[in-house]
Amino acid sequence: MIHITINGETRQFDQSINIAQFIDENNLQGKRIAIERNGEIVPRSQFTEQFLADGDRLEVVVAVGGG
């Protein structure tokens, strides 16, 4: 079991998942998002390569249009 803080809230996962899987599980696919992991922006090209680990801190920002 791993514990990850996402936008200030702690969540538990049974096993490590990559960022692409996290996006799918949270219905964020197709949205314009930015993900920061432990203080560093994760490039979209690395979403399948970066696996979340116990103690990671994520900030997920979803872009919204307006005008």
Secondary structure, DSSP 4 states (H G I P E B T S, - for coil): -EEEEETTEEEEESS--BHHHHHHHTT-TTS-EEEEETTEEPPGGGTTT-B--TT-EEEEEE-----
